[in-house]
Amino acid sequence: MRTARATRCVALRFYRRFDYHAGQDNLLKDFASAIALGMFTTAFVLWVWMLCVAVASYRVGYPL
């Protein structure tokens, strides 16, 4: 019983750090991080696509 109580207390302290309704509005942070993640993913996908186009054009005989 004592272990369960200690575990519950540690879990509550851990999850309290990530409580979004603790008096501060984190919607703007979530929105900004989603936009940043989307931009990074888009840039990475475009970079890989350009790399594939460059390699394919080089293999065909028309290097960029």
Secondary structure, DSSP 8 states (H G I E B T S, - for coil): -HHHHHHHHHHHHHHHHT-TTSSS--HHHHHHHHHHHHHHHHHHHHHHHHHHHHHHHHHHT---
